Each structure stands twice: as C-alpha cells, then as structure tokens.
Amino acid sequence: MVVMIRVMSVDDHPVMREGVAAIIHSQRDLSLIAEAWNGREAIEVFRRERPDVVLMDLRLPDMTGIEALLAIRSEFPEAQVIMLTTFEGDAGSVGHSRPERAGTSSRACRRRS
C-alpha cells in the first residue's frame, strides 16, 4: 500500500501551477489536493484542507510567501512548507532570519545549466 502525501500548490502564475500539478500527478505517492494563487487564499485553503506539504512561491501578488508561511505557522506550527522561486536573486534576498523565525531553515538550490 502506498501512503499518499497530500500536496497544496501556491503560485500566482497558472503555467507554473499547471507544471507543478503535472509533476505531482506523475508521482504515485503524491496527491495534489488544493491550489491557491495568492497568500490570503493559501492561508484559507490551508485551514480547510490541512495538506501534508505546501509548495509555495516566494513572490505572491498580495504578500510574500514568507509572510504567508508565517501566518500559516502561527496557527499550524507543524505545517510543512517548501518555498519555490524562479528568480535568480530571490534565494539570497530572503535572508536567513525570516524563515528561521517561522521555525524553518533556509536552503538555496539552483538548477544546473
């Protein structure tokens, strides 16, 4: 029996959400249970769905992904969130203090050319 990991995707770009959905659907142990396009919606949907993990864009139209993470973690300290970005400078600009305040660690991973 395969244990399903329930995933929520948060990104304001529909093409990015579709790509993430395609990758998740290709994995037999992942299930995309919810999507949101901004931080406020992410917080509301998290409350309702309680996913196992959230894949969240760092840049959202109404707040940063870090701000949404802090809001989610204030209610659900056990929330597991992976921050994503497609912008080269974002990993360094986030700094280490804000993620650590949310009880997380900051790691930058770059795609090799």
Backbone bond lengths (Angstrom), bond angles and torsions (degrees), N, CA, C in turn:
res aa  C-N    CA-C-N  psi(-1)  N-CA   C-N-CA  omega(-1)  CA-C   N-CA-C  phi
1 M - - - 1.445 - - 1.520 109.49 -
2 V 1.327 116.28 132.63 1.455 122.66 179.78 1.527 109.09 -92.30
3 V 1.322 115.92 128.47 1.459 120.86 175.38 1.523 107.62 -84.81
4 M 1.316 116.41 122.08 1.461 120.95 -177.76 1.525 110.97 -84.65
5 I 1.318 115.23 135.08 1.459 122.30 173.80 1.521 106.39 -96.46
6 R 1.327 115.87 120.56 1.466 122.01 -176.66 1.528 109.39 -87.17
7 V 1.330 116.34 118.40 1.463 122.82 -171.92 1.525 110.69 -113.86
8 M 1.332 114.70 141.90 1.460 122.07 171.94 1.523 107.30 -118.79
9 S 1.328 117.04 136.79 1.458 122.92 -179.81 1.526 109.34 -112.19
10 V 1.348 116.48 132.84 1.466 121.51 179.54 1.528 108.53 -127.96
11 D 1.322 115.78 112.81 1.470 121.28 178.25 1.513 108.40 -160.49
12 D 1.326 116.93 140.76 1.463 119.97 -179.52 1.522 113.26 -83.59
13 H 1.324 118.01 -7.87 1.461 121.74 179.26 1.525 110.04 -99.43
14 P 1.330 118.13 115.88 1.465 120.91 -178.28 1.530 113.55 -57.09
15 V 1.327 117.56 -37.31 1.471 119.94 -179.42 1.526 110.44 -64.84
16 M 1.319 117.05 -39.22 1.465 120.50 177.85 1.528 110.27 -65.71
17 R 1.344 117.23 -43.98 1.466 120.27 177.84 1.525 110.65 -61.10
18 E 1.330 116.78 -40.53 1.471 120.18 178.96 1.525 110.85 -64.82
19 G 1.331 117.45 -40.08 1.466 120.75 178.29 1.518 112.06 -64.86
20 V 1.322 115.91 -44.89 1.468 120.23 177.28 1.526 109.57 -61.25
21 A 1.336 116.77 -42.50 1.475 120.85 179.59 1.525 110.71 -61.49
22 A 1.318 116.90 -42.33 1.471 120.66 -179.87 1.530 111.08 -62.46
23 I 1.312 116.63 -41.95 1.471 120.25 178.81 1.522 110.33 -65.46
24 I 1.321 116.89 -45.59 1.470 120.77 -179.62 1.525 110.39 -62.17
25 H 1.329 116.82 -44.48 1.472 120.19 -179.51 1.530 112.65 -64.60
26 S 1.324 117.33 -20.99 1.469 120.35 179.75 1.533 112.46 -82.75
27 Q 1.321 117.04 -6.80 1.463 121.70 -178.51 1.520 110.13 -104.25
28 R 1.305 117.38 128.38 1.469 118.99 -175.70 1.524 114.87 -73.43
29 D 1.344 117.79 -14.22 1.464 119.35 179.95 1.528 113.23 -106.37
30 L 1.352 117.41 9.05 1.464 121.59 178.73 1.519 110.22 -117.94
31 S 1.329 115.61 142.68 1.456 120.90 177.39 1.531 108.36 -134.55
32 L 1.326 116.79 121.08 1.455 120.99 176.95 1.527 107.96 -80.41
33 I 1.326 116.07 110.62 1.471 119.82 -174.94 1.518 113.01 -101.65
34 A 1.351 117.63 -17.34 1.449 119.70 -177.09 1.520 110.73 -162.87
35 E 1.334 113.80 155.27 1.461 121.13 174.82 1.523 108.52 -135.98
36 A 1.330 115.67 153.24 1.453 121.86 174.91 1.523 107.74 -143.59
37 W 1.321 116.52 153.55 1.468 118.99 -177.89 1.522 113.40 -110.59
38 N 1.333 118.33 -8.53 1.464 119.77 175.54 1.530 109.72 -146.14
39 G 1.328 116.19 176.35 1.459 120.65 -175.81 1.516 114.23 -66.08
40 R 1.333 116.99 -44.10 1.467 119.45 -179.70 1.525 111.21 -61.74
41 E 1.327 115.40 -43.96 1.462 118.93 178.50 1.526 110.40 -64.30
42 A 1.332 117.36 -38.29 1.466 121.27 179.12 1.528 110.79 -58.97
43 I 1.319 116.51 -43.55 1.467 120.97 -179.77 1.528 110.22 -64.21
44 E 1.337 116.75 -46.47 1.463 120.77 179.56 1.533 111.96 -62.68
45 V 1.328 115.64 -45.39 1.468 119.60 -178.34 1.526 110.21 -67.23
46 F 1.338 117.65 -37.65 1.461 119.77 177.66 1.525 110.20 -60.47
47 R 1.324 116.92 -44.68 1.476 120.65 178.99 1.530 111.14 -56.20
48 R 1.316 116.04 -42.41 1.463 121.17 -175.55 1.532 112.74 -77.38
49 E 1.322 117.76 -42.04 1.473 121.67 -171.04 1.525 114.75 -96.98
50 R 1.326 117.97 -27.21 1.471 123.04 -178.31 1.537 112.31 48.62
51 P 1.337 117.43 62.33 1.467 119.93 -179.40 1.527 111.50 -67.50
52 D 1.330 115.34 161.23 1.470 120.51 175.64 1.524 110.98 -72.60
53 V 1.334 116.02 -35.18 1.465 121.27 -179.20 1.527 108.98 -149.01
54 V 1.332 114.92 146.80 1.460 122.07 177.17 1.519 108.42 -117.53
55 L 1.325 116.50 131.27 1.462 122.53 170.77 1.518 105.62 -101.43
56 M 1.351 117.24 110.53 1.459 120.87 -171.45 1.517 112.30 -123.20
57 D 1.323 114.88 131.21 1.456 121.80 175.00 1.525 109.13 -65.44
58 L 1.312 115.99 142.60 1.458 121.20 178.84 1.524 111.12 -72.12
59 R 1.332 116.69 -34.62 1.462 121.67 -178.40 1.522 109.56 -107.02
60 L 1.323 115.78 113.50 1.458 121.99 177.53 1.530 108.10 -121.73
61 P 1.333 118.27 158.30 1.464 119.47 -173.76 1.531 115.79 -69.29
62 D 1.314 118.63 -27.36 1.464 120.39 -175.09 1.520 114.35 -105.79
63 M 1.306 117.44 -21.31 1.462 123.03 178.48 1.520 106.89 -163.61
64 T 1.316 117.34 167.98 1.462 118.44 176.75 1.532 109.50 -78.55
65 G 1.312 115.39 161.33 1.457 119.59 174.74 1.521 111.45 -61.24
66 I 1.332 116.22 -33.39 1.470 120.16 178.32 1.532 109.87 -64.59
67 E 1.341 117.21 -42.10 1.467 119.89 178.20 1.528 110.98 -63.66
68 A 1.328 116.52 -40.58 1.470 119.76 177.01 1.527 110.17 -65.00
69 L 1.332 116.89 -40.75 1.464 121.51 177.16 1.525 110.71 -59.70
70 L 1.325 116.66 -45.65 1.469 120.16 179.62 1.524 111.21 -61.42
71 A 1.338 116.64 -40.62 1.471 120.33 179.32 1.530 110.64 -65.98
72 I 1.317 117.19 -43.72 1.470 120.63 178.92 1.524 109.89 -63.93
73 R 1.333 116.81 -46.37 1.461 120.62 -178.69 1.528 112.58 -66.49
74 S 1.325 118.37 -25.07 1.467 119.40 177.88 1.527 110.95 -66.24
75 E 1.336 117.04 -29.71 1.463 121.71 177.56 1.520 112.90 -97.17
76 F 1.324 115.88 -32.83 1.468 121.89 -174.72 1.530 108.80 -130.68
77 P 1.329 118.25 80.02 1.467 121.36 -175.64 1.527 113.71 -58.34
78 E 1.335 117.19 -22.69 1.463 120.79 -178.38 1.525 113.09 -84.99
79 A 1.342 117.81 -1.55 1.466 122.03 -177.05 1.527 111.09 -57.71
80 Q 1.316 115.29 135.18 1.464 122.39 178.67 1.524 107.90 -105.90
81 V 1.335 116.47 117.04 1.462 121.19 -175.96 1.514 109.16 -129.94
82 I 1.330 115.33 132.22 1.460 122.52 174.07 1.521 106.44 -111.24
83 M 1.327 116.36 120.87 1.455 121.30 179.94 1.530 109.18 -86.36
84 L 1.323 115.18 136.56 1.462 121.75 179.62 1.520 109.77 -122.24
85 T 1.317 116.13 149.35 1.457 120.81 171.70 1.515 109.20 -153.85
86 T 1.314 115.27 151.64 1.465 120.38 176.18 1.516 110.51 -109.17
87 F 1.332 117.77 2.52 1.453 121.70 -177.82 1.523 110.51 -95.95
88 E 1.306 116.08 128.85 1.466 123.55 -174.92 1.524 113.32 -53.00
89 G 1.318 119.23 -44.96 1.455 121.09 -173.76 1.514 115.73 -85.77
90 D 1.325 118.29 -6.11 1.466 120.22 -174.45 1.515 114.22 -63.68
91 A 1.306 118.24 -39.46 1.470 120.25 -175.75 1.521 110.77 -60.06
92 G 1.320 117.27 -41.47 1.452 120.50 179.43 1.509 113.27 -77.45
93 S 1.330 117.13 -29.35 1.458 119.82 -176.15 1.521 112.83 -76.01
94 V 1.319 117.82 -22.28 1.463 120.91 179.90 1.516 109.84 -66.99
95 G 1.306 117.01 -36.47 1.452 120.38 -176.49 1.518 110.31 74.42
96 H 1.305 116.11 178.74 1.456 119.47 -176.65 1.514 113.61 -102.40
97 S 1.331 119.25 -18.96 1.455 119.70 -173.21 1.526 113.04 -71.93
98 R 1.322 119.05 -41.68 1.471 120.02 -176.24 1.514 112.24 -66.88
99 P 1.341 120.14 -47.92 1.467 117.50 176.89 1.520 112.68 -61.23
100 E 1.325 117.15 -37.49 1.462 119.66 -179.13 1.521 111.10 -67.34
101 R 1.335 118.17 -31.31 1.470 120.23 175.59 1.520 110.71 -64.08
102 A 1.327 116.34 -27.07 1.466 120.28 179.39 1.521 111.12 -88.03
103 G 1.331 116.67 6.65 1.459 120.15 178.41 1.512 112.94 80.79
104 T 1.326 117.03 27.11 1.456 121.05 -179.25 1.516 110.19 -124.23
105 S 1.295 115.38 175.24 1.457 120.02 171.56 1.521 107.98 -117.08
106 S 1.300 116.44 157.21 1.459 121.76 -177.46 1.521 109.15 -106.55
107 R 1.314 116.32 129.37 1.460 122.66 177.35 1.515 108.16 -135.89
108 A 1.302 116.47 137.82 1.465 120.94 176.38 1.515 108.54 -109.53
109 C 1.304 116.79 129.44 1.456 123.09 176.09 1.510 107.96 -123.93
110 R 1.301 116.49 128.00 1.453 120.89 179.59 1.511 110.73 -112.75
111 R 1.304 114.16 144.51 1.456 120.65 175.53 1.519 108.37 -76.55
112 R 1.301 116.14 132.50 1.458 119.85 177.87 1.515 109.80 -77.94
113 S 1.320 114.71 138.69 1.477 120.41 179.76 1.511 111.04 -80.77
